[in-house]
Amino acid sequence: MSLFWESTNQTLYQHGLLNSDTIAIGVPLNLGATSFDITDFNFNRTAHKNSNEKALFCGTVCKQDTIQIFSGTSGFEFISLNKLVIDLIVVSRSQLMPLLAAEDQFLLNLQCQEARIAQIPIKVYQHLVAFLNTSFELLKSQPQLMQHADFRHNIASQATGLVIESLLAKALNAPTAAPHKSWQVFCNTRDMVNVLQDNQ
């Protein structure tokens, strides 16, 4: 499992294809702004008629409360704008699938067939943002935490659970998730840090 925080100072065109064992979702925190001519970019797969000054993922205009699913058999294309800020969670499909029942494995694989933007319940999006912001703030101020196996395990477990929740919430059309969960994600990480500090 890997977490990434990415920011840009210019407009970028990115394209790629993840290996079949990788599931990756992006959580945009700031979509940025700039001026450019969208016709300057040659999309290989997707015809589009979107206006200028829009971030595009696989030909679809990016919106704030969505996730970007980078996994898929045909790869992804991403035009990101100046001042983009995005967090990414990357997990191994082979490690994730044993955690799921057979029917949920099918639904999750279905969700990851094609790279695209996915609208998810706002509560689930808030859980992702709360977890990612807390994790990166802690690691920025206390990078030594990554030396602790318990902390790494806690982060990996929560990230994996949130990936599952995000993809299956969309598949099952869940209206909301448990209202306490975003706070629980925050508290779990903070509690782990307190325990580690007490043991030092």
C-alpha positions as a LaTeX table, in Angstrom:
\begin{tabular}{lrrr}
\hline
Residue & $x$ (\AA) & $y$ (\AA) & $z$ (\AA) \\
\hline
Met1 & 0.00 & 0.00 & 0.00 \\
Ser2 & 1.27 & 3.48 & $-0.87$ \\
Leu3 & 0.05 & 7.02 & $-0.21$ \\
Phe4 & 0.99 & 9.94 & $-2.44$ \\
Trp5 & 0.50 & 13.70 & $-2.18$ \\
Glu6 & 0.92 & 15.57 & $-5.46$ \\
Ser7 & 0.84 & 19.28 & $-6.30$ \\
Thr8 & 1.67 & 21.02 & $-9.57$ \\
Asn9 & 2.90 & 24.44 & $-10.64$ \\
Gln10 & 1.93 & 24.02 & $-14.29$ \\
Thr11 & $-0.60$ & 22.34 & $-16.53$ \\
Leu12 & 0.30 & 18.71 & $-17.15$ \\
Tyr13 & $-0.87$ & 15.99 & $-19.50$ \\
Gln14 & $-0.39$ & 12.53 & $-18.03$ \\
His15 & $-1.30$ & 9.14 & $-19.41$ \\
Gly16 & $-0.46$ & 5.61 & $-18.37$ \\
Leu17 & $-1.60$ & 2.08 & $-17.69$ \\
Leu18 & $-1.36$ & 0.46 & $-14.26$ \\
Asn19 & $-0.51$ & $-3.20$ & $-13.94$ \\
Ser20 & $-3.43$ & $-5.54$ & $-13.39$ \\
Asp21 & $-2.66$ & $-6.08$ & $-9.69$ \\
Thr22 & $-2.81$ & $-2.36$ & $-8.84$ \\
Ile23 & $-5.87$ & $-0.44$ & $-7.68$ \\
Ala24 & $-5.35$ & 3.31 & $-7.41$ \\
Ile25 & $-7.77$ & 6.09 & $-6.55$ \\
Gly26 & $-7.13$ & 9.82 & $-6.57$ \\
Val27 & $-8.80$ & 12.26 & $-4.19$ \\
Pro28 & $-8.61$ & 15.83 & $-5.56$ \\
Leu29 & $-8.32$ & 18.49 & $-2.86$ \\
Asn30 & $-7.83$ & 21.46 & $-5.18$ \\
Leu31 & $-8.47$ & 21.29 & $-8.93$ \\
Gly32 & $-6.34$ & 24.34 & $-9.69$ \\
Ala33 & $-6.78$ & 26.98 & $-12.38$ \\
Thr34 & $-5.00$ & 28.14 & $-15.51$ \\
Ser35 & $-5.59$ & 29.10 & $-19.13$ \\
Phe36 & $-4.81$ & 26.76 & $-21.98$ \\
Asp37 & $-6.36$ & 25.57 & $-25.21$ \\
Ile38 & $-7.81$ & 22.11 & $-24.73$ \\
Thr39 & $-7.34$ & 21.39 & $-28.44$ \\
Asp40 & $-3.58$ & 21.42 & $-27.88$ \\
Phe41 & $-3.91$ & 17.97 & $-26.33$ \\
Asn42 & $-4.55$ & 14.87 & $-28.41$ \\
Phe43 & $-6.63$ & 12.38 & $-26.43$ \\
Asn44 & $-6.16$ & 8.84 & $-27.69$ \\
Arg45 & $-9.38$ & 7.31 & $-26.42$ \\
Thr46 & $-11.99$ & 9.95 & $-25.61$ \\
Ala47 & $-13.65$ & 12.53 & $-27.83$ \\
His48 & $-14.79$ & 15.50 & $-25.79$ \\
Lys49 & $-16.28$ & 18.98 & $-26.19$ \\
Asn50 & $-15.41$ & 20.42 & $-22.81$ \\
Ser51 & $-14.50$ & 24.10 & $-22.45$ \\
Asn52 & $-11.13$ & 25.57 & $-21.60$ \\
Glu53 & $-9.75$ & 25.90 & $-18.07$ \\
Lys54 & $-11.08$ & 22.55 & $-16.85$ \\
Ala55 & $-9.17$ & 19.64 & $-15.39$ \\
Leu56 & $-10.06$ & 16.51 & $-17.36$ \\
Phe57 & $-9.75$ & 12.87 & $-16.42$ \\
Cys58 & $-10.39$ & 10.42 & $-19.27$ \\
Gly59 & $-12.29$ & 13.16 & $-21.08$ \\
Thr60 & $-14.57$ & 14.03 & $-18.15$ \\
Val61 & $-14.45$ & 17.36 & $-16.31$ \\
Cys62 & $-13.11$ & 16.85 & $-12.79$ \\
Lys63 & $-15.25$ & 17.89 & $-9.83$ \\
Gln64 & $-14.24$ & 18.43 & $-6.24$ \\
Asp65 & $-16.27$ & 15.77 & $-4.40$ \\
Thr66 & $-15.34$ & 12.85 & $-6.64$ \\
Ile67 & $-12.60$ & 10.26 & $-6.87$ \\
Gln68 & $-10.50$ & 9.33 & $-9.87$ \\
Ile69 & $-10.13$ & 5.62 & $-10.52$ \\
Phe70 & $-6.78$ & 5.16 & $-12.27$ \\
Ser71 & $-7.12$ & 1.38 & $-12.68$ \\
Gly72 & $-8.47$ & $-0.06$ & $-15.90$ \\
Thr73 & $-7.63$ & $-2.19$ & $-18.91$ \\
Ser74 & $-7.31$ & 0.79 & $-21.29$ \\
Gly75 & $-5.19$ & 3.10 & $-19.15$ \\
Phe76 & $-5.91$ & 6.68 & $-18.08$ \\
Glu77 & $-5.48$ & 10.22 & $-19.42$ \\
Phe78 & $-5.33$ & 13.21 & $-17.10$ \\
Ile79 & $-5.01$ & 16.92 & $-17.84$ \\
Ser80 & $-4.25$ & 18.58 & $-14.52$ \\
Leu81 & $-4.12$ & 22.32 & $-13.98$ \\
Asn82 & $-1.71$ & 24.67 & $-12.27$ \\
Lys83 & $-2.03$ & 24.46 & $-8.47$ \\
Leu84 & $-3.64$ & 21.02 & $-8.55$ \\
Val85 & $-3.47$ & 19.22 & $-5.20$ \\
Ile86 & $-4.39$ & 15.54 & $-5.19$ \\
Asp87 & $-3.88$ & 12.62 & $-2.81$ \\
Leu88 & $-3.61$ & 9.06 & $-4.09$ \\
Ile89 & $-4.03$ & 5.67 & $-2.47$ \\
Val90 & $-2.47$ & 2.67 & $-4.22$ \\
Val91 & $-3.22$ & $-0.86$ & $-3.03$ \\
Ser92 & $-2.51$ & $-4.35$ & $-4.28$ \\
Arg93 & $-5.52$ & $-6.17$ & $-5.67$ \\
Ser94 & $-4.11$ & $-9.52$ & $-4.55$ \\
Gln95 & $-3.90$ & $-8.31$ & $-0.94$ \\
Leu96 & $-7.27$ & $-6.56$ & $-0.99$ \\
Met97 & $-9.46$ & $-9.30$ & $-2.51$ \\
Pro98 & $-9.08$ & $-11.88$ & 0.31 \\
Leu99 & $-10.70$ & $-9.33$ & 2.65 \\
Leu100 & $-13.94$ & $-9.39$ & 0.64 \\
Ala101 & $-16.81$ & $-11.79$ & 0.13 \\
Ala102 & $-17.14$ & $-13.25$ & $-3.37$ \\
Glu103 & $-19.97$ & $-10.92$ & $-4.39$ \\
Asp104 & $-18.00$ & $-7.87$ & $-3.20$ \\
Gln105 & $-14.93$ & $-9.04$ & $-5.09$ \\
Phe106 & $-17.05$ & $-9.11$ & $-8.24$ \\
Leu107 & $-18.42$ & $-5.60$ & $-7.61$ \\
Leu108 & $-14.99$ & $-4.16$ & $-6.88$ \\
Asn109 & $-13.48$ & $-5.68$ & $-10.02$ \\
Leu110 & $-16.40$ & $-4.24$ & $-11.98$ \\
Gln111 & $-15.67$ & $-0.79$ & $-10.56$ \\
Cys112 & $-12.03$ & $-1.00$ & $-11.64$ \\
Gln113 & $-12.51$ & $-2.18$ & $-15.21$ \\
Glu114 & $-12.11$ & 1.28 & $-16.73$ \\
Ala115 & $-10.31$ & 4.39 & $-15.51$ \\
Arg116 & $-12.83$ & 7.17 & $-14.88$ \\
Ile117 & $-14.23$ & 9.71 & $-12.46$ \\
Ala118 & $-16.65$ & 8.29 & $-9.88$ \\
Gln119 & $-19.18$ & 10.19 & $-7.80$ \\
Ile120 & $-19.27$ & 8.80 & $-4.26$ \\
Pro121 & $-21.39$ & 9.70 & $-1.23$ \\
Ile122 & $-20.22$ & 12.94 & 0.36 \\
Lys123 & $-19.65$ & 11.22 & 3.72 \\
Val124 & $-17.30$ & 8.72 & 2.11 \\
Tyr125 & $-15.40$ & 11.54 & 0.39 \\
Gln126 & $-15.10$ & 13.33 & 3.73 \\
His127 & $-13.73$ & 10.15 & 5.34 \\
Leu128 & $-11.04$ & 9.96 & 2.66 \\
Val129 & $-10.04$ & 13.60 & 3.04 \\
Ala130 & $-9.98$ & 13.42 & 6.86 \\
Phe131 & $-7.79$ & 10.31 & 6.81 \\
Leu132 & $-5.38$ & 11.58 & 4.16 \\
Asn133 & $-5.01$ & 15.06 & 5.64 \\
Thr134 & $-4.39$ & 13.65 & 9.12 \\
Ser135 & $-1.89$ & 11.07 & 7.86 \\
Phe136 & 0.17 & 13.53 & 5.84 \\
Glu137 & 0.13 & 16.16 & 8.60 \\
Leu138 & 1.42 & 13.60 & 11.09 \\
Leu139 & 4.12 & 12.31 & 8.76 \\
Lys140 & 5.24 & 15.81 & 7.84 \\
Ser141 & 5.67 & 16.81 & 11.49 \\
Gln142 & 6.87 & 13.40 & 12.77 \\
Pro143 & 8.48 & 11.43 & 9.90 \\
Gln144 & 10.01 & 9.03 & 12.42 \\
Leu145 & 6.57 & 7.46 & 12.87 \\
Met146 & 7.16 & 5.46 & 9.70 \\
Gln147 & 9.83 & 3.52 & 11.58 \\
His148 & 7.11 & 1.93 & 13.73 \\
Ala149 & 5.51 & $-1.21$ & 12.32 \\
Asp150 & 2.29 & $-0.65$ & 14.29 \\
Phe151 & 1.84 & 2.80 & 12.79 \\
Arg152 & 2.49 & 1.55 & 9.26 \\
His153 & 0.02 & $-1.29$ & 9.78 \\
Asn154 & $-2.64$ & 1.07 & 11.12 \\
Ile155 & $-2.25$ & 3.45 & 8.18 \\
Ala156 & $-2.32$ & 0.59 & 5.66 \\
Ser157 & $-5.41$ & $-0.99$ & 7.23 \\
Gln158 & $-7.35$ & 2.26 & 7.26 \\
Ala159 & $-6.32$ & 3.16 & 3.70 \\
Thr160 & $-7.34$ & $-0.27$ & 2.42 \\
Gly161 & $-10.69$ & $-0.05$ & 4.20 \\
Leu162 & $-11.37$ & 3.39 & 2.73 \\
Val163 & $-10.57$ & 2.20 & $-0.80$ \\
Ile164 & $-13.05$ & $-0.65$ & $-0.35$ \\
Glu165 & $-15.66$ & 1.69 & 1.13 \\
Ser166 & $-15.24$ & 4.20 & $-1.71$ \\
Leu167 & $-15.52$ & 1.67 & $-4.52$ \\
Leu168 & $-18.31$ & $-0.43$ & $-3.00$ \\
Ala169 & $-20.31$ & 2.61 & $-1.84$ \\
Lys170 & $-20.49$ & 3.62 & $-5.49$ \\
Ala171 & $-21.31$ & 0.08 & $-6.62$ \\
Leu172 & $-24.01$ & $-0.40$ & $-4.01$ \\
Asn173 & $-25.31$ & 3.19 & $-4.35$ \\
Ala174 & $-25.06$ & 3.67 & $-0.59$ \\
Pro175 & $-26.59$ & 7.02 & 0.45 \\
Thr176 & $-24.15$ & 7.61 & 3.33 \\
Ala177 & $-21.71$ & 5.77 & 5.51 \\
Ala178 & $-21.75$ & 5.62 & 9.29 \\
Pro179 & $-21.77$ & 9.25 & 10.49 \\
His180 & $-19.15$ & 8.63 & 13.16 \\
Lys181 & $-16.61$ & 7.03 & 10.89 \\
Ser182 & $-14.74$ & 10.12 & 9.70 \\
Trp183 & $-14.10$ & 11.02 & 13.33 \\
Gln184 & $-13.12$ & 7.43 & 14.08 \\
Val185 & $-10.53$ & 7.45 & 11.29 \\
Phe186 & $-9.03$ & 10.62 & 12.72 \\
Cys187 & $-9.06$ & 9.32 & 16.31 \\
Asn188 & $-7.58$ & 5.93 & 15.42 \\
Thr189 & $-4.55$ & 7.57 & 13.84 \\
Arg190 & $-4.11$ & 10.08 & 16.66 \\
Asp191 & $-4.43$ & 7.33 & 19.27 \\
Met192 & $-1.75$ & 5.29 & 17.54 \\
Val193 & 0.62 & 8.26 & 17.60 \\
Asn194 & $-0.03$ & 8.84 & 21.31 \\
Val195 & 0.71 & 5.20 & 22.11 \\
Leu196 & 3.94 & 5.28 & 20.14 \\
Gln197 & 5.05 & 8.50 & 21.82 \\
Asp198 & 4.26 & 7.11 & 25.28 \\
Asn199 & 6.40 & 4.07 & 24.54 \\
Gln200 & 9.44 & 6.07 & 23.48 \\
\hline
\end{tabular}
